Amino acid sequence: MRFVDEFRDADKAHALAAKIAALCEPGRQYKIMEVCGGHTHTIYKHGLEDYLPESITLVHGPGCPVCVIPMGRVDDAIHLASQPDVIMTSFGDMMRVPGSQGSFFDAKAAGTDIRMVYSPLDSLKIARKNPDKRVVFMAIGFETTAPSTAMTVLRAAAEGIENFSVFCNHVTIVPAIKAILDSPDLRLDGFLGPGHVSTVIGCRPYEFIARDYGRPVVVAGFEPLDILQSIYQLMLQLAEGRAEIENQYSRVVPWNGNLVALQAIGQTMELRPYFEWRGLGFISHSALKMSEQYAAFDAELLFKVPGVRVADPKACQCGEVLKGVLKPWECKVFGTACTPETPIGTCMVSPEGACAAYYNFGRMNRERVAEAAEVSRG
Amino acid sequence: MNMTGGPGRECHGDVCITCSDTAVEVTVRRLLPGGLAIVDTGQGTEEEVSVALVTASPGDRILVHAAEAIGVVGAD
């Protein structure tokens, strides 16, 4: 298959692995964060860690849209969905994210009208078909997904559809990366930049990482060879003492992004002063809400949203996993109380979540799980 | 993998691509009015997506996320 097979060639992967190993300085440990959950998924699906020398640790970043949604927003959404004549629509993985009183699935089982859709456009279709109902779209995701929501709102406005609104939870990746860079917990050597977010925002927004923090970034594609090639480029920069922004995924990512998509986002949405991220806390200017011009489509203005803040379950260590401080299997409840079937934390919900990726592809180190259990028993 | 689906359809991929931050590559078959297009998913199915944010013609490979094309492969 074009654009797939040539990026999964095992011989080329081994050749790249050898080049990466040759760049490792003896005695030095390297920590590279893959920001995007899609990368985490590829790394575990294809066992890419096994290609890397032990001195390179891949740290899984916060770029899983479902994983960063705090419990309070799920509770708010369920409250919204329970209002008279409301049909709540949501992406599939969101259905299983636990709130403090249960998930969307639990609410649906109790009779709340929550429907799974594959796109905001599908949500708009439901609004067209049900003019006597108020259809709300639970919008989640980074800059990859925001254009779809923005375009749907523009279509709704153009068509004069008044029974459609958005419960906006779109987040932006750069403030999260900055929060991680400012976190005292973690020292990272470089970043694999998110491929598809960058299709929209381009590569320029990462320049501060090289300029102010002296860390290299390579925007990476999603096939196994894309990731190995990007790690090689990062290692080469580190070996040569450079910190630059490079675009490995140039077949898809334009350096300046998609200006039409950015314009659509800018027209329909604006930055929130702050937003709560699961495990990372409140980060300023890190999320989007509907703009004043499109306030008629803002579910938070059309309905009373309680805006409750719920602390994460005590046993759950998603925050540490999202920051890359803990490996998923080092969490006390990983694979025992918390599984993809009965997730306690969001990282176990989406297949892009680091915990689910470890769980599904058998990457857990049972010895360390046993050690962690021993420690937690105290 | 069901790319855009529709109400009531099932997702058969190992990642829910609409929840994930990963877009999928598809081929434009024909353009429709209103900034829409029919695309070939490469899985033997055709889907309707929005191409309002890109400049794409039939035969182009586009990157689609949540039924919205966000990029054209090989355009830059």
Interface residues (C-beta under 8 A of the other chain):
Chain A: M1 F3 C36 G37 G38 H41 K45 G63 C64 P65 V66 F91 G92 D93 M94 R115 M116 V117 Y118 S119 P120 L121 D122 K125 I126 I140 G141 F142 T144 T145 P147 S148 T149 M151 R155 P194 G195 H196 V197 T199 V200 F222 S250 R251 V252 V253 P254 W255 N258 V260 A261 A264 S350 P351 E352 N360
Chain B: N2 M3 T4 G5 G6 P7 R9 C11 D14 V15 C16 T18 C19 S20 D21 T22 A23 E25 G34 G35 G42 S50 A52 L53 V54 R61 L63 H65 A66 A67 E68 I70 G71 V73 G74 A75 D76
